[in-house]
């Protein structure tokens, strides 16, 4: 694992701040990873994503294996060069999206056969094939191939699925092999059952990984149930390795997860919401398509330093959104990504200063105020 390491520089309660070192650059934690599903964070140039403060992007194995294919990306020099992002990339295993997006799935102990949602072509994913695809992409942080049942599911179903995922985790580790400078993360499963989470954590730490994800959350269980699991699950994983909460989340989910000891997160929310006119601000969510903004010359957030807030009015953002102009997606996505990264920087600073509780209290107080009064 030379060239890849994790250093915790400060803790505050269960929260930690530090740095994951990789040959492609440092990742400051807690880190939020924007999602570049198909080789692009939609509506953003890579240098713009970097300018928001992102140290790492997430790429989706499922989308990239179908189009343009991992073999083609490999021939073209790997995903970093292909998409012009030279910093670290984490790729998911494809497992979750096969379950949620593909058609006509058939799952066996060996792996999953499915049809592409793009053109109906037939494909097979297994721990070995997922490791091969993530290697062809050139991913810096590779995720184990796992299976995650949608909640609610019976405890028997969750247990059966978790044990299959643990067998697949062992096969993933064997197929990954020894790749200096690249990391392999295991994924804890077990739904909302503490005993199953414990069993999963023991299985994973027995195999040994460079980092550990808390999987199977943010799949419809609600924030209360998710925080209930996060109250104990991260503590079952090795304290000296990064802990990654997959697919989270809303700003208050992120804050609550960091308080509970999570170091990394990813979500399509800031970019997807940017395209649908939902903006995240310190004072909560603003819906830019609302008529109240049509004549408003004020910036979306006067304290935000992103291009959308620095150079444009609410009235302009409202207009270009309503007119379906491409710049709308560009500006609104930029603002949202900037807000998420600023939140992460605030969390990191607060943990380092030992004032996380005060930061979180301020975060909630500001949101409770709501948006500025209409003119
Ligand atoms: Zn802004």
Boltz pocket constraint, residues with backbone or C-beta under 6 A from the ligand:
constraints:
  - pocket:
      binder: B
      contacts: [[A, 300], [A, 301], [A, 304], [A, 305], [A, 306], [A, 307], [A, 308], [A, 309], [A, 310], [A, 335], [A, 338]]
      max_distance: 6.0
